[in-house]
């Protein structure tokens, strides 16, 4: 409760702090036992969600990829184990088709074989299916690949996101624990950075082509194929473990 402003609080009456331009109640780091659950609840219930990801996020993962991520001990997922999430979260339905969710996936994700080459190939084909299933009406999921060879503001954060509820937005960033922020210069810069990343991202067709090429390259015993990503001109992705 100490993080909530008093009833008659007006931002601007207290002093903004440092280069971040923060007032006293602009930022809150959630260090409670239910920090993961609260973050996932916000992600599920936001009207609009925009996020930049260095790993494939919750809701888009295959089972094997999810398990590989959670083995690190710092993952967050709807099926998070071995630290079970509270029952109230499991009862909270994720109305994915009613939400406007934009996932900006860093291109480097396409060449990291999380869970092994076969598992990563399966995961990438799943992403390709999700892109092909986009409705184009503004609702549901919009998945795009953000190029690695661009220096973007979002690279200064861990897992930056912006969540909008009833027309009001807050930004979030996740390192080991979630941190929420509104109104400050940091929050404004994060929000602008997500728009910058969206503008820099590849088109739907190009994102799909790069994901499918990476998926093919990850398949066991696949032929060496050229993957159009930021490895550089003429570079090739490894097709997986050497064939005997």
C-alpha positions as CSV (number, residue, x, y, z in Angstrom):
1,X,0.0,0.0,0.0
2,X,2.9,2.3,0.5
3,X,3.4,2.4,-3.3
4,X,-0.1,3.9,-3.8
5,X,-0.4,7.7,-4.0
6,X,-2.7,9.3,-1.4
7,X,-6.2,10.2,-2.6
8,X,-5.5,13.8,-3.3
9,X,-2.1,13.3,-4.8
10,X,-1.3,15.3,-7.9
11,X,1.7,14.5,-10.0
12,X,3.9,17.6,-10.4
13,X,3.5,18.8,-6.9
14,X,6.5,16.8,-5.8
15,X,10.0,17.0,-7.3
16,X,11.0,15.0,-10.4
17,X,14.0,13.0,-9.7
18,X,17.2,12.8,-11.9
19,X,17.5,12.3,-15.6
20,X,14.7,9.7,-15.5
21,X,12.3,12.4,-14.6
22,X,10.5,10.3,-12.1
23,X,8.0,11.6,-9.5
24,X,7.6,9.6,-6.3
25,X,4.8,7.2,-7.5
26,X,5.9,6.8,-11.2
27,X,7.7,3.5,-10.8
28,X,7.0,0.4,-8.8
29,X,9.1,-2.8,-8.7
30,X,7.1,-5.9,-7.7
31,X,9.2,-8.0,-5.3
32,X,6.3,-10.0,-3.8
33,X,5.8,-13.8,-4.0
34,X,3.1,-13.3,-6.6
35,X,5.0,-10.9,-8.8
36,X,5.0,-13.4,-11.7
37,X,1.3,-14.1,-11.3
38,X,0.4,-10.4,-11.3
39,X,2.5,-9.7,-14.4
40,X,0.9,-12.6,-16.3
41,X,-2.5,-11.4,-15.2
42,X,-1.9,-8.0,-16.6
43,X,-0.6,-9.4,-19.8
44,X,-3.7,-11.6,-20.2
45,X,-6.2,-8.8,-19.4
46,X,-4.7,-5.8,-21.2
47,X,-6.8,-4.4,-24.0
48,X,-3.6,-3.7,-26.0
49,X,-0.3,-5.3,-25.4
50,X,3.0,-4.4,-27.3
51,X,6.2,-6.2,-26.3
52,X,9.8,-6.6,-27.6
53,X,11.2,-10.0,-26.9
54,X,14.6,-11.7,-26.8
55,X,12.9,-15.0,-26.2
56,X,9.6,-16.3,-27.5
57,X,7.0,-15.1,-25.0
58,X,4.2,-16.8,-23.1
59,X,1.3,-17.8,-25.2
60,X,3.4,-18.4,-28.3
61,X,5.6,-21.3,-27.1
62,X,5.6,-25.0,-27.9
63,X,5.8,-27.3,-24.9
64,X,9.4,-28.3,-25.4
65,X,10.5,-24.7,-25.9
66,X,8.6,-23.6,-22.8
67,X,10.2,-26.4,-20.7
68,X,13.7,-25.4,-22.0
69,X,13.1,-21.7,-21.0
70,X,11.7,-22.5,-17.6
71,X,14.7,-24.7,-16.8
72,X,16.8,-21.5,-16.4
73,X,14.8,-20.8,-13.2
74,X,13.9,-17.2,-14.3
75,X,11.2,-17.9,-16.9
76,X,7.6,-16.8,-16.7
77,X,4.8,-18.7,-18.3
78,X,1.2,-19.6,-17.8
79,X,2.3,-23.2,-16.9
80,X,5.3,-22.0,-14.8
81,X,7.0,-24.8,-12.9
82,X,8.4,-25.8,-10.4
83,X,7.0,-22.7,-8.7
84,X,3.2,-23.2,-9.3
85,X,1.2,-20.2,-10.0
86,X,-1.8,-19.4,-7.8
87,X,-5.1,-20.9,-8.6
88,X,-6.7,-17.5,-9.2
89,X,-4.5,-17.0,-12.2
90,X,-5.3,-20.3,-13.7
91,X,-9.0,-19.4,-13.6
92,X,-8.3,-16.1,-15.4
93,X,-9.1,-16.8,-19.1
94,X,-6.8,-15.3,-21.8
95,X,-9.1,-13.8,-24.4
96,X,-6.4,-13.7,-27.1
97,X,-8.8,-13.0,-29.9
98,X,-10.2,-9.9,-28.2
99,X,-6.8,-8.5,-27.3
100,X,-4.6,-6.5,-29.6
101,X,-1.2,-8.1,-29.0
102,X,1.9,-7.1,-31.0
103,X,5.0,-9.2,-30.4
104,X,8.2,-7.8,-31.8
105,X,10.7,-10.7,-31.9
106,X,14.4,-10.0,-32.0
107,X,15.9,-11.6,-35.1
108,X,18.6,-13.3,-33.0
109,X,15.9,-15.6,-31.6
110,X,15.7,-17.3,-35.0
111,X,19.2,-18.7,-34.8
112,X,19.4,-19.8,-31.2
113,X,18.4,-23.5,-30.9
114,X,16.7,-23.4,-27.5
115,X,15.9,-26.9,-26.5
116,X,17.8,-28.4,-29.4
117,X,17.7,-28.0,-33.2
118,X,14.6,-30.2,-33.7
119,X,12.7,-28.5,-30.9
120,X,13.6,-25.1,-32.2
121,X,12.5,-26.0,-35.7
122,X,9.1,-27.1,-34.3
123,X,8.8,-23.8,-32.4
124,X,9.7,-21.7,-35.5
125,X,7.1,-23.6,-37.6
126,X,4.6,-22.8,-34.9
127,X,5.4,-19.1,-35.2
128,X,5.0,-19.3,-38.9
129,X,1.6,-20.8,-38.4
130,X,0.6,-18.0,-36.1
131,X,1.6,-15.4,-38.6
132,X,-0.4,-17.1,-41.4
133,X,-3.4,-17.2,-39.0
134,X,-3.4,-13.4,-38.4
135,X,-6.8,-11.9,-39.2
136,X,-5.6,-8.5,-40.3
137,X,-8.6,-6.8,-38.5
138,X,-6.4,-5.3,-35.7
139,X,-7.4,-7.8,-33.1
140,X,-5.6,-10.9,-32.0
141,X,-1.9,-11.4,-32.5
142,X,0.5,-9.5,-34.8
143,X,3.9,-11.1,-34.8
144,X,6.9,-9.4,-36.5
145,X,10.6,-9.9,-36.6
146,X,12.8,-6.9,-35.6
147,X,16.2,-6.8,-37.3
148,X,19.3,-7.4,-35.2
149,X,21.5,-5.1,-37.3
150,X,19.5,-2.0,-36.1
151,X,20.4,-0.3,-32.8
152,X,17.1,0.3,-31.1
153,X,16.0,2.0,-27.9
154,X,14.4,-1.3,-26.7
155,X,17.8,-2.9,-26.5
156,X,18.4,-0.8,-23.4
157,X,15.7,-2.7,-21.6
158,X,15.3,-6.4,-20.6
159,X,11.7,-7.3,-21.8
160,X,10.0,-4.0,-22.5
161,X,6.2,-3.9,-22.9
162,X,3.4,-1.4,-22.9
163,X,-0.1,-2.4,-21.6
164,X,-3.2,-0.4,-22.2
165,X,-6.4,-0.8,-20.1
166,X,-9.5,1.3,-20.9
167,X,-7.4,3.8,-22.8
168,X,-4.8,4.3,-20.1
169,X,-1.3,2.9,-20.5
170,X,1.6,1.8,-18.4
171,X,5.0,0.4,-19.3
172,X,6.6,-2.6,-17.9
173,X,10.1,-4.1,-18.0
174,X,11.1,-7.5,-16.7
175,X,14.6,-8.4,-15.5
176,X,14.5,-10.9,-12.7
177,X,11.3,-9.2,-11.5
178,X,8.7,-6.9,-13.1
179,X,8.9,-3.2,-12.9
180,X,6.0,-0.9,-13.9
181,X,6.3,2.8,-14.8
182,X,4.1,5.6,-15.9
183,X,4.5,9.3,-16.8
184,X,8.3,9.5,-16.3
185,X,10.8,10.2,-19.1
186,X,11.8,6.6,-18.9
187,X,8.3,5.4,-19.5
188,X,7.9,7.8,-22.4
189,X,11.2,6.7,-23.9
190,X,10.2,3.0,-23.6
191,X,6.9,3.7,-25.3
192,X,8.6,5.6,-28.1
193,X,11.2,2.8,-28.4
194,X,8.5,0.2,-28.9
195,X,7.0,2.3,-31.7
196,X,10.5,2.7,-33.2
197,X,11.0,-1.1,-33.1
198,X,7.6,-1.6,-34.8
199,X,8.6,0.8,-37.6
200,X,11.9,-1.0,-38.0
201,X,10.4,-4.5,-38.0
202,X,10.1,-6.5,-41.2
203,X,6.8,-6.7,-43.0
204,X,4.4,-9.7,-42.4
205,X,5.7,-11.4,-45.6
206,X,9.3,-10.8,-44.8
207,X,9.0,-11.9,-41.2
208,X,7.2,-15.1,-42.3
209,X,9.9,-15.8,-44.9
210,X,12.7,-15.4,-42.4
211,X,11.0,-17.5,-39.8
212,X,10.3,-20.3,-42.3
213,X,13.9,-20.2,-43.6
214,X,15.3,-20.5,-40.0
215,X,12.9,-23.3,-39.3
216,X,14.1,-25.2,-42.3
217,X,17.7,-24.7,-41.3
218,X,17.1,-26.1,-37.9
219,X,15.6,-29.3,-39.1
220,X,17.7,-32.4,-38.4
221,X,19.7,-33.5,-41.5
222,X,18.5,-30.6,-43.5
223,X,20.6,-29.3,-46.4
224,X,22.6,-26.2,-45.7
225,X,20.4,-23.3,-46.6
226,X,20.9,-19.6,-46.6
227,X,18.9,-17.8,-44.0
228,X,18.2,-14.1,-44.6
229,X,19.0,-12.8,-41.2
230,X,21.6,-10.4,-39.7
231,X,24.5,-12.9,-39.8
232,X,25.7,-10.8,-42.7
233,X,25.9,-11.1,-46.5
234,X,26.6,-14.6,-47.7
235,X,26.4,-16.2,-44.3
236,X,24.6,-19.5,-43.7
237,X,22.8,-20.9,-40.7
238,X,23.9,-24.2,-39.3
239,X,21.4,-27.0,-40.2
240,X,21.9,-28.6,-36.8
241,X,24.3,-31.2,-35.5
242,X,26.7,-32.8,-38.0
243,X,25.3,-35.8,-39.8
244,X,27.1,-39.1,-39.2
